[in-house]
Amino acid sequence: MNTNHSMRYLAIGDIHGCMTALSTLADYVPFTSTDMLVTLGDYVDRGTHSRAVMDWVVARMELGLLTPLRGNHEIMMCDARTSPQHFIAWVGYGGDATLKSYGSKIHKDALKVVPERHWQFMERDCQSHFETNTHIFVHAGVHPKKQLDQQPDTMLYWEKFNNPAPHRSGKIVVCGHTPQRNERPLNIGHTICIDTGATYGGWLTCLDAASGKYWQANEQGETRSGLLETKK
């Protein structure tokens, strides 16, 4: 792990197969070899290029420049591999677009086309959370009174952002999962949600956790940036 003091921790919200937005962000920020990207999960589903997104995050992770978190969509996709019921549910939550990106149609052996490296990434490499001296990064949220190693999966992966209480650690929580309708990061001081609806025609957000600066790109290749404002 690079402990360079000039390293930025750059959190990236739910990508959902939006490869144009991701590659546009990479050039716009731009991502450098001293940045640690913390991707908040939901790489797959709904958007058109899940496979390309997976290839991109795996490659950067293997360079030691990306810390991947697991989202509920990775959990659904992994469950779909072993259960016909889960497969049907996953397809209905945007898994159909993921299959298409891998060149597969919807049938019982559809997931056999997914490379083993991508399964390893989702099942083994992705973490439930990531912590620095000042911040906690997570897909959905954290239970305010429980330590990080005691968090229930419902909080980590599924809980919607609904004015959460501060975490007992006093650290700032950075999460995704709940798309913000105004397509800007929501900052309530102790918690920041950076899912800004890339797959719904909104923006993919990258947040510099230390400075509060954020950059956004969309599937049209447009860009914009701003500084976090605290919602009272």
MIZAFI-499538 format. One line per 3 residues: number of its first residue (from 1); for each residue x, y, z of C-alpha. Coordinates in Angstrom, 1 decimal. Layout:
REM MIZAFI-499538
NUM> X,Y,Z ~ ...
//
This chain:
REM MIZAFI-499538
1> 0.0,0.0,0.0 ~ 1.4,3.4,-1.0 ~ 1.5,5.7,2.0
4> 2.6,8.7,0.1 ~ 1.3,11.8,2.0 ~ 0.4,13.5,-1.3
7> -1.9,10.6,-2.1 ~ -5.5,11.5,-2.7 ~ -8.3,9.1,-1.7
10> -10.8,9.5,-4.5 ~ -14.2,7.9,-3.9 ~ -16.2,6.9,-7.0
13> -19.9,6.3,-6.7 ~ -22.1,3.6,-8.3 ~ -20.8,3.0,-11.9
16> -23.4,0.5,-13.1 ~ -21.8,-0.2,-16.5 ~ -21.4,3.5,-17.4
19> -18.0,3.1,-19.0 ~ -18.1,6.4,-21.0 ~ -18.7,8.3,-17.7
22> -15.9,6.4,-16.0 ~ -13.3,6.9,-18.8 ~ -14.3,10.6,-19.1
25> -13.8,11.0,-15.3 ~ -10.4,9.3,-15.5 ~ -9.2,12.0,-18.0
28> -11.0,14.9,-16.4 ~ -9.9,14.6,-12.8 ~ -7.4,13.2,-14.0
31> -6.6,9.9,-12.1 ~ -2.8,9.6,-11.5 ~ -0.4,7.0,-10.2
34> -0.4,8.6,-6.8 ~ -4.2,8.4,-6.4 ~ -6.0,5.6,-4.5
37> -9.4,5.2,-6.0 ~ -12.0,3.8,-3.6 ~ -14.9,2.4,-5.7
40> -18.1,2.1,-3.7 ~ -19.5,-0.9,-5.5 ~ -22.3,-1.6,-8.1
43> -19.9,-1.9,-11.1 ~ -22.5,-4.0,-13.0 ~ -26.2,-3.9,-14.1
46> -28.4,-1.4,-15.8 ~ -25.7,0.4,-17.9 ~ -24.5,-1.0,-21.2
49> -20.8,-1.7,-20.5 ~ -20.6,-3.7,-17.3 ~ -17.9,-6.0,-18.7
52> -15.7,-3.1,-19.7 ~ -16.1,-1.5,-16.3 ~ -15.1,-4.7,-14.6
55> -12.0,-5.0,-16.8 ~ -11.1,-1.5,-16.0 ~ -11.4,-1.7,-12.2
58> -9.7,-5.1,-12.0 ~ -6.7,-3.8,-14.1 ~ -6.3,-0.7,-11.8
61> -6.7,-2.8,-8.7 ~ -3.9,-5.1,-9.8 ~ -1.7,-2.0,-10.1
64> -2.3,-1.3,-6.4 ~ -4.2,1.9,-7.3 ~ -7.8,0.9,-6.5
67> -9.6,-0.4,-3.4 ~ -12.9,-2.0,-4.5 ~ -15.9,-2.2,-2.3
70> -18.8,-4.6,-2.9 ~ -22.3,-3.4,-3.7 ~ -25.6,-5.1,-3.5
73> -25.5,-5.6,-7.3 ~ -22.4,-7.7,-7.1 ~ -24.1,-9.8,-4.3
76> -27.1,-10.3,-6.6 ~ -25.0,-11.3,-9.5 ~ -23.0,-13.8,-7.4
79> -26.3,-15.2,-6.0 ~ -27.6,-15.5,-9.5 ~ -24.8,-17.9,-10.4
82> -26.0,-20.5,-8.0 ~ -29.8,-20.1,-7.8 ~ -32.4,-20.0,-10.6
85> -34.7,-17.8,-8.4 ~ -31.9,-15.4,-7.7 ~ -31.0,-15.4,-11.4
88> -34.5,-14.3,-12.4 ~ -34.5,-11.6,-9.7 ~ -31.1,-10.3,-10.8
91> -32.1,-10.1,-14.5 ~ -35.0,-7.9,-13.4 ~ -32.7,-5.6,-11.5
94> -30.5,-4.8,-14.6 ~ -28.7,-8.1,-14.9 ~ -30.1,-8.4,-18.5
97> -27.8,-5.4,-19.5 ~ -24.9,-7.1,-17.8 ~ -25.4,-10.4,-19.7
100> -25.6,-8.4,-23.0 ~ -22.3,-6.7,-22.2 ~ -20.7,-10.2,-21.9
103> -22.3,-11.2,-25.2 ~ -24.7,-13.6,-23.5 ~ -28.5,-14.1,-23.8
106> -30.8,-14.9,-20.9 ~ -30.8,-18.7,-20.3 ~ -29.8,-21.0,-17.5
109> -26.1,-21.2,-18.4 ~ -25.9,-17.5,-19.3 ~ -23.3,-16.6,-16.6
112> -20.8,-19.2,-17.8 ~ -19.4,-16.5,-20.2 ~ -18.3,-14.3,-17.3
115> -14.5,-14.7,-16.8 ~ -13.4,-16.4,-13.6 ~ -11.3,-13.3,-12.8
118> -14.4,-11.2,-12.6 ~ -16.0,-13.7,-10.2 ~ -12.9,-13.6,-8.1
121> -13.0,-9.9,-8.0 ~ -16.6,-9.8,-6.8 ~ -16.3,-12.6,-4.3
124> -12.8,-12.2,-3.0 ~ -11.3,-8.9,-3.9 ~ -14.2,-6.6,-3.1
127> -14.3,-5.5,0.6 ~ -17.3,-4.6,2.7 ~ -15.8,-1.3,3.7
130> -12.6,0.7,3.8 ~ -11.3,3.0,6.5 ~ -8.7,5.8,6.7
133> -7.8,8.0,9.7 ~ -10.6,10.3,8.9 ~ -13.2,8.5,6.7
136> -15.2,5.3,6.3 ~ -16.1,4.3,2.8 ~ -19.0,1.9,2.3
139> -21.6,1.0,-0.4 ~ -24.9,1.8,1.4 ~ -24.3,2.8,5.0
142> -23.2,1.8,8.5 ~ -25.1,1.2,11.8 ~ -24.1,4.2,13.9
145> -23.6,2.3,17.2 ~ -21.8,-0.8,15.8 ~ -18.1,-1.2,15.2
148> -17.1,-1.7,11.6 ~ -16.3,-5.4,12.0 ~ -19.8,-5.9,13.5
151> -21.9,-4.3,10.8 ~ -24.9,-6.2,9.4 ~ -25.0,-6.8,5.7
154> -28.4,-5.1,5.5 ~ -26.6,-1.8,6.5 ~ -23.5,-2.3,4.4
157> -25.2,-3.1,1.1 ~ -28.9,-2.4,1.2 ~ -29.9,0.4,3.6
160> -31.2,3.5,1.8 ~ -29.8,6.9,2.8 ~ -32.3,8.4,5.2
163> -30.6,11.0,7.3 ~ -28.4,8.6,9.2 ~ -26.9,9.4,12.6
166> -23.1,9.9,12.9 ~ -21.0,6.8,13.3 ~ -19.6,6.1,16.8
169> -16.0,6.5,15.4 ~ -16.5,10.1,14.7 ~ -15.3,9.5,11.2
172> -17.0,10.9,8.0 ~ -18.9,8.2,6.1 ~ -18.8,8.2,2.3
175> -21.4,6.1,0.6 ~ -23.3,5.4,-2.6 ~ -26.3,3.2,-3.3
178> -29.1,5.9,-3.0 ~ -29.3,8.0,-6.1 ~ -29.6,11.7,-5.4
181> -32.4,13.3,-7.5 ~ -30.6,16.6,-7.9 ~ -27.6,14.8,-9.3
184> -25.2,16.4,-6.7 ~ -23.5,14.8,-3.8 ~ -25.5,15.0,-0.6
187> -23.4,16.1,2.4 ~ -25.0,16.2,5.8 ~ -21.6,16.8,7.6
190> -20.9,13.4,9.1 ~ -22.1,11.4,6.0 ~ -21.8,12.0,2.3
193> -23.7,10.2,-0.4 ~ -22.1,10.3,-3.9 ~ -24.5,8.2,-5.9
196> -25.7,10.8,-8.4 ~ -27.6,8.5,-10.8 ~ -25.1,7.8,-13.6
199> -27.1,4.9,-14.9 ~ -30.4,7.0,-14.8 ~ -29.1,9.7,-17.1
202> -27.4,11.5,-14.2 ~ -23.7,11.8,-13.4 ~ -20.9,9.6,-12.1
205> -19.2,11.4,-9.1 ~ -15.6,11.2,-8.0 ~ -15.0,12.9,-4.6
208> -11.6,13.9,-3.1 ~ -12.5,13.0,0.5 ~ -9.9,15.3,2.1
211> -10.6,18.5,0.1 ~ -14.3,18.1,-0.6 ~ -13.8,18.8,-4.3
214> -15.8,16.6,-6.6 ~ -15.8,15.9,-10.3 ~ -18.6,14.5,-12.4
217> -19.0,13.0,-15.8 ~ -22.0,11.4,-17.7 ~ -22.6,9.0,-20.5
220> -22.6,11.8,-23.0 ~ -19.0,12.6,-22.1 ~ -19.9,15.9,-20.4
223> -18.1,17.0,-17.3 ~ -18.5,19.4,-14.4 ~ -17.1,19.9,-10.9
226> -17.8,21.6,-7.6 ~ -17.2,21.7,-3.9 ~ -19.3,19.9,-1.3
229> -21.9,22.1,0.4 ~ -23.4,21.0,3.7 ~ -27.1,20.5,3.8
232> -28.6,22.0,6.9
//
